[in-house]
Amino acid sequence: MSTAATSFPGRNAAEVADLVLTPEAATPEVLARRTRQRRQMYVGQVASYSLGAFVLLLYGYDGVVHANVPSLFWVGGLMIIGIFVVMSEAGVADRHNDHYLTVFQISAHMALQFVFLVSVPTIGIAFISVLFLIFAFGTLRMTSTQAILTWTLATVALAAVFLGSDLPIGMPVATRLQRTASMLCFVLVIGQCAFLGLFGATLRKVLYRRSIELKDAYRRIEELAELDELTGSYNRRCIMRLLDAEIEKSRQSGTPCAIALMDLDWFKRINDAHGHPVGDEVLRTFAITIFANIRPDDRFGRYGGEEFLLLLPGTASEAASRMLDRLRSIVAELDWSAFSPGMRVTISAGVVTLRDADTADTFLARADSALYSAKAQGRNRIATS
């Protein structure tokens, strides 16, 4: 025999993943979706109680139970469903983290089964079997605390029925019709448990896909937290962290390490003459050019404004100077006229290699001093220190 603890799987399983949202985080779209899910669940519950009442009709037709039992069972189930429908439509359910109000639903439906178990003990096994279906429904949404609570309630009620009374709990099989009705009790419960199992499997797949999407989103957030929004290069916080790591790596491996502090010459004039949007495009183009002409192991980040820091691991002084001079030439030879006719962009850079006594601060200070020297010598040049 079936009862109200069923809901439809399949096309709405993806939507059930919205369970993880708190009431405060739920958007109007999510709230509408949840309402639609609950409506579908209640339709399934009505169908489930209708099937259960049909089985009871067979028992009633054979004289095993009073003729009023099927209708009372059906009306009792509809009353429980109606209460939760009203709460759902009034928005009460959406105020709870568990918008299905699972514990309350399970408790109400269990109570109805126990009422009929005590009232009609001759077919009591039919009502007891439904408890498995109710808990199968609950396991999809209950927390461990809720599961222990509802299991305790069911245990107390069963102990009262079996140990506190001498009710003749049974399952009539004296006639062919009784055997048919008893068979249908178990067939319907098993079928709906299998139905819920398919729902749970679909939900697990959906939640797995959601977890993959969340991991991808988290990785993207981490990337964005490390990148400069305008140029796509590392931001200052990240490039400084990478600098510390490269210094430590260089000292542990005994390999050289060089850095270059680069600055776009007369960049303020570009902003003043052509506007900040053009200046932003110049910075983007410069960053793309550098990315396209450095090694995979090199690290490039925006140090501040129009200043950029390039980390050159495993690179000695002369090699670093040659590399920076090549980058300087590439930038100077680019056709910048697309931004403004006659525009010319050049860079200056200070290149230094790591010394034994260097810290990140002194390392950068020497690079900054070299950059200042390059600018003092006329810009569009490389200086070392």
Secondary structure, DSSP 8 states (H G I E B T S, - for coil): ---S-----STTHHHHGGGGS-TTT--HHHHHHHHHHHHHHHHHHHHHHHHHHHHHHHHHHTTSS-THHHHHHHHHHHHHHHHHHHHHHTTSGGGSSSTT-HHHHHHHHHHHHHHHHHH-GGGHHHHHHHHHHHHHHHTTT--HHHHHHHHHHHHHHHHHHHTS---------SSHHHHHHHHHHHHHHHHHHHHHHHHHHHHHHHHHHHHHHHHHHHHHHHHHHHB-TTTSSB-HHHHHHHHHHHHHHHHHHT--EEEEEEEETTHHHHHHHH-HHHHHHHHHHHHHHHHHTS-TT-EEEEEETTEEEEEEET--HHHHHHHHHHHHHHHHHS--TTTSTT----EEEEEEE--TT--HHHHHHHHHHHHHHHHHTTSSSEEE-
